[in-house]
């Protein structure tokens, strides 16, 4: 089945990228506000360490997916104008 502009994966990249990036931001906010914060040597609680790991992995990966989705959306937008 040929890929059409409406079925090229842009929506999925935006949805999953935003969800993963949001999970990372939520982990970072919880780490700073509820889970004891962090110091130069790391988090102060076990749950804080878990939130730090989630934030440190989800923010970069989700940002890359989100950036790719935005780039594809902009490309599709400019291609539809031509």
Secondary structure, 3 states (H helix, E strand, C coil): CCCCHHHCCHHHHHHHHHHHHHHHHHHHHHHHHCCCCEECCEECCHHHHHHHHHHHHHHHHHHHHHHHHHHHHHHHHHHHHC
